[in-house]
Amino acid sequence: MMNLMKIKIAFLVCILSGLSARIMAQENTTNPKTQISIETDPSTFLFKGYAAHIRIKPKKSQRVLIGAGTYALDFPSFLVDMNEKNRNKGWNVRIQSAYSLFGEYYFKEANKKWFVGLQAGVQNFKLNMDNLGTSKYSNLLLMPSLGYNWKPFRSGFYLKPWMGVGLNHKISGTTSLQEKQYHTSVLVPFITLHTGYTF
């Protein structure tokens, strides 16, 4: 099972790397400077979690960012209830840890205005329900996205609202507790707001 997971992750990394390399190779570079951005998702802290991301605009890139991130959070009830089979069943769901690679393509210039993105990663979940104990499982996530990078001040600070649809595939663990079954969804819509700073 672990070997299969490694193969799937390696495959997704190759896809992201290949797409980024191809796009960058086609660009007419006007700004040779490498830029680094750090960002977070403030909503994760509201749900007893965290988020830390880094984005890099490579030296020879004009419109492409690549990056990586990690995050964790307690699922709010509305996310659990998005699948009707879980609604009002008393499930407590937490992403204990998650690790993702990101690619973003900006239509005008990296870190400015509209972009499309692709995220690939692994999410590690913990489930519990009163008096039934806990269980754990991991899934593979692939999420295309659309967003906007807005710089309200004359500085490196930015706000980045974005939305995407996650394609999920369970790769290990179990989603059941005794006779109770937590139902995962193959497709999950997502919307959030990142904040960050570009150096």
N, C-alpha and C positions, 0 to 999 in steps of 0.2 A: 504493500500500500504506500509506504513512504517513497519507494523508488518511482511509482507511478506519479506521486505528487511532485517529485523533483523533475520528472520529465515534462509534466504539464507546465510547471513554473518556468523551466528553461525554454520551452516552446514560446510562451508568452513574452519572455524577455527578448528572445530573438526577433519576434514580430515587432515589438516596440523599437528595438535598436535598429532594425532594418528600415522601418518607416522613417525614423528620425534621420538616419544617415542619408536616405534617398532625398528627403525634402531639403536637408541642408546642402546637399550637393547641387541642387538645382537653383539655389538662391544666388542673387546678385548682392554680394556683401558690401555694405556701405559703412557699417559700424563694427570694427574688428575687436572691440573691447569685450572681454568676458565679464558677465554680470552674475552676481549671486543674490538670490532672494531667500528670505526666511519667512515662513508664514504659519498661521495656526487657524484652527476652527474654534472660535470662542464658544460655540454651543456645546462642545464636548465637555467643557468645564462645568456647565450647568447640569450635566448629567453624570457627574462624578467621574469624569474621564480626563483625557488630555489629547492634544494633537500637536505634532511637530513635523514640519515639512521643509524641505530645501528645494529650490529650483535653480537651475543653472542655464544661462544663455551662453552657449559655447562661443568661443572667439570668432568663429567663421559663420555664425548664424545671425540672421536678421529677424526671423519670425518664429523660430522654434525654441521652446524651453524643454529641458528634460529634468527629471527630479525623482525624489524618493520621499517617503513619509511613513510615520507610524502614528497610531491613534488607539484609543480605547474609550468606551462609554457604556453606561446603562441604557438599554433601549427604552425610550419613552413608550407609554402604553399605546399611543396611536400607531407606532411602527409595528408593535406586536399584533395589534388588532387589524392591520391592513390585510392579513390573511384571515378570512372569516372563520376558518376552522379553529383559530386560536383565540377568538374574541371572548372576553369575559371568562376565561378558563383559569386565570390566576398565575399565568406564566411570568417569571422574572428572567429577563434575558440580558446578558452582558457580553459585549465584545471585550474580552480580556486583553487581547493584543491583536494588532493588525499591521501588516507591512506591505507597502505598495510602491510600484514604479509608475511614474507619470510621464506623459508626453503632451505638450500643448502647442498648437499651431495658431498664431495670430495673423489675422487677415491684413493688418497694416504694419505693425511693428511689435516685437516681443515686449510683453508687459504693458501693452496699451490696447484698450478697447476690446473688441470681440475676439473670441478664440473658440476653437474646438479642441477637445482633449480626449485622451484615452488613458485609463487607469487599469493596471493589472496587479493583483496581489492576493494575499492569503489573510483570512479573518479567522480568529480563534474564539469560539463562543463558549459561554458557560450558561447552562439552564438550571433553574431550580423552581420548585413549587413547594409550598408549605407541607411539611411532614413527609415529603417524598424523596428528599435528598437532592443530589445534583448530578448532572451529566455534562459532558463536553463534546464538542465536535468542531471541525474546521471546514471551511469552504474556500473555493477558489472564486475570485471576483474579477470580472471583466466589465468595465463601465465606460462607454462613450459619454461625452459630456459637451455642454455648450455653456459659455460664460462670458463675463465682461469684467475687465480690469479697469477700475476707476481710480484715478489719482486726484483726490480733492484738494491737495496742497502742492506747493512747489517743493516737493521733497520726494524721497523714495517710498513714503508710506502709500499703501493702496488698499482698496476694498475690492474683493473679488466674489460677487454673487455668481453661483453656477448651479446647474441642474444636470442630472444624468439618469440613465436607466442601467441598473446593475444586473448582469447576468451571473447567477450563482450556481455553483456545482459543489455538492458536499464531497469531500475527499477523505475524511476520516472521522472516527468517533460515532456517537449515537445521539439521536434527537428524541429519545424516549426516556421516561421515568416510570418504572414499574409498568402499569397498563396504560399510562398516559402518553400521548404522542404529540410532540411539537411539530407543526407543519411548516416547512420552509417553502419559500416561493422562488421559482426560477428567475422571474423578472421582478425587480424592486425599483420603483421610481424614487429619486432622491433629490433634495434641494437644500442648499446651505449657503453660508457666507463666510469666506475666509478673509483674514486680514493679514497684511504682510509688509515687508520693507525690502526694497531693492538697493543694494550697495553698488 
